[in-house]
Amino acid sequence: MMTKEWFSSWFDSPYYHILYKERDDKEAQLFMDQLSSYLQIQPEHHIMDLACGKGRHAIYLNQKGFEVTGVDLSPQSIAFAKIYENAHLHFFVHDMREVFEERYFDFILNLFTSFGYLENHDENIKAFQAAARNLRKGGIFVMDFFNTEYVKRQLLPFQVKEIDGIRFEITKTLQDGFIIKDIDFKDEGHEYHFHEKVQAISLTDFQHYFSAAGLKLKQIFGDYHLNAFDIETSPRMIFILEK
């Protein structure tokens, strides 16, 4: 099943990492600083970075003195992240729809829209239920997703990005409840086409997932500075959920 899902190949592609190399590490680290302070994370707590990619957030949190486990579906990303492993930082290939270690983690973080790539609501609920089972009683799950209503209004149909000599032509559409991003480019005489397919998950949908997983919504922030959420103007939906 995994080999047929689009994200298995795209997230493992070197071109994925080229296209998104400009992501702001300073912004990510500031968010981690503010979030860990707000959550009052302590060195004795166990943190899971769920869908960790190459581990940039997990590595930074570990540098701050925390015990972190990063999991991701991509073997290539995990192989890269494992270079940074130590006694308090570990990485594993893992599907978020499956339980990793029941009632073990104090905090689970799913950051920078590392969700919404599954096919339907049932699959999403499986992922939330697995996350809940990984949490200890009273544990916190942080889900960071784009504000769907805001993104739909701001959708840019076409753009070009020139990165490392590669011209990426990107088309975005909204189809059947998904935001589709088609990515076309040429490199070394070859033509490539990839696409990203992210569910346009509404606030109401998320509330349904929380309920199905037995998670209680404690707070919603609207951006990486932890400002209050406004459905009209906030770029993010950052949910703080308690088991």
N, C-alpha and C positions, 0 to 999 in steps of 0.2 A: 504493500500500500504506500509506504513512504516514498519509494522511488518514483511513483506516479504523481506526487504532489509537486506543483511548480516550484515552491520555495526550496525544495531539497536541492535542486540544481542551481538556481539563481543565487541563493545565499552562499553556496560553495564556489561560485564563479569568482575569479580574480577581478572581473569587471565590476562586480557589485561593490567591492571595496575601493576600486578606483573612483566610481561614480560618487560614492558617499565619503570620500576621504576628507572633504572640507568640513565635516561635522565639528562643531565647536567643543573641544575638550574642556575649555575653561568654563563654558556654560554648564556642561555636564558635571564638572567637579563642584561648582558653586551649588548646583542643585543637590548633589550628594551631601555637601556640608550642611546645607539648610535642612534637608530631610532627616539626616542622622541626628541633628540637634533637636529637631521637632519631635522625633520618635524616641529620643533619649536612649539611643542604642549604646550598650555597654560592651566592653571587651569580652565578657563571658557569654554574650548572646550569640546564637547561631543564625546567620543570614544566608538565604538562598537568593542568588541572582538568576531569575527564571528567564530563559531565552537570552543568555548572556552574550551571544555572538563571540567576538574575540576577547571578551573579558575586560573591556576598559573600565567599566564601573566596578566590577568585582575587584580588580587589581587596585583601583584607587581606594576603595573601602578597606581593603586589607592593609594598604599603606597607612591608613588612619588608625590601625590597630585592631581591626575587627576580624572575627572568624567568618570566612565566606566560602560558600560552595556555589560554583557557577555551573549551570547545565544548559545545554543547547542541542538542537537536532543535528547541527552541522558538524560532521567529523573533522573537516578541515579547520573550522573555527576553533574547535576544542583543542586540536593538535597545536595550533598556534598559542592558545591561552595557556596550555600546560607548561610552556617554557617558563612561565612566571609562578608556577606552583611552589608552595613552601608548606611548613607544618600547619599553617593556619589558612591556607588558600588551596582549594582543590577544584578541578574541573572534570565534568563527565558528559558524555553524549547521552542525551535523554529527551524523550518526547513528553511535552508538558501535559498530555492527556493521561499519562500514567503516574501513579504514586511513586515518588522517589524514596522517601524514608518517612514513614508514618509518625506523626506527632513528635517531630524532631526540631523543627525550626521555630525560632522566636519571631523572625521577620522573613517575608518573601517579597521580593521587589521585581516587578515586571515593568521595564523602563523603556521610554522613547519609542512607543508604538511597536512593541515586540509581541503583539497580539492582533487578532483579526484576520489571520491568514488561513484559517480553517474553512470548511465548506458551508457550515450551517450552525444554527443555534444549538443543536444537540451536541456537536463537537465542542463548542465553546463551553457549554455547561460541564462536559466531562473535564475540561481543563480547569475550570474553577473548582469543581469538586475534588479533583486530585490535589490542587494547591491547598484547599482547606484541610484535607487529610494529612498533608505534610506539616501543617502548623500544630504547635502545642495549643492547649486551651488558653485563650486570652492572647494568642499570637496575632500579629498584624500582617495583612496582605496589602501592598501598595500596587495599584494598577494605574499606569500612566499611559493614557491614550489621547489622540487628538480629539478636540471638540468637533464632533461630526457636523453639527449644524453650521458652525463657523467655517469649517473646511469646504463644505459644499457650496457656500456662498462665495468663497474665495478661489474656487477651483480655476486653475490656469490651463486652458485647453492644450496649449502647445508651447514648448520652450526648447532652447538649445543650450547645452553645456559643453564647453571645450575644456577637457581635463587631460593632462599628460599627452597632448597631441591627438586625442580621440574626440570626435564630434558626436556627442550623444544627442539624438533627437527624441524628445519625450512628449508623448501625447497622453492626456488624462481625460477620462470620461467617467460618467456615473451610469452604471448598468446593473439593473436587477439587484439593487441593494449593495453593490460593490463599487469601490473606487478603483478603476482600472488604469494602470500606468503602463503604456507600451513604450519600450526602449529599443531604439534602432541605432546601429553604429557600424562602422567598418574599422578593422584593425589588421595590419599585415596582410592585406589583400583579401581578407575574409569578411563577409557580411554576417552580422549577428542580430538576432531579435530575442529579447526577453520581455517578460511582462510581470508586473506586480499586481496582485489582486487582493485588496484589503477590504474587509467588510465595513460598510458604513454603519457602525453599531450606534444606536441611539442611547440616550440616557435611560430611557425606559427599558430597553433591552438589557443594559447592564444591571439595572435594578432587579430584573428577573433572574439573571445569573447569580447575583449575590444571594437572593432568597433561596434558589435551588441548591446552593452550596452551604447554606447555613451561616452566611457571613453577614455581619451587621455593619452598615455604612455609618462611619463616625464623622467623616469630613470629606468635602470636595474642594480641591484647590484648582485655580484656573490657569496657572502658569508656573514656571520653574522658580519664581521668587515667592511662591506659596501665597499669592494673593487670592482673595475670595473668587469663587467661580461665578461667572455670569454667562448664561447660555448664548447670549447674543454677541459678546465681545471677547470671551476668553479663548485663547488658542488651544488650550489643553483641558482635559478632564483627568485630574489626579485624585483617584479614590483612595481613601484610607479606610480599610475594612478590618473588622475584628472578628476572630473566631469565638 
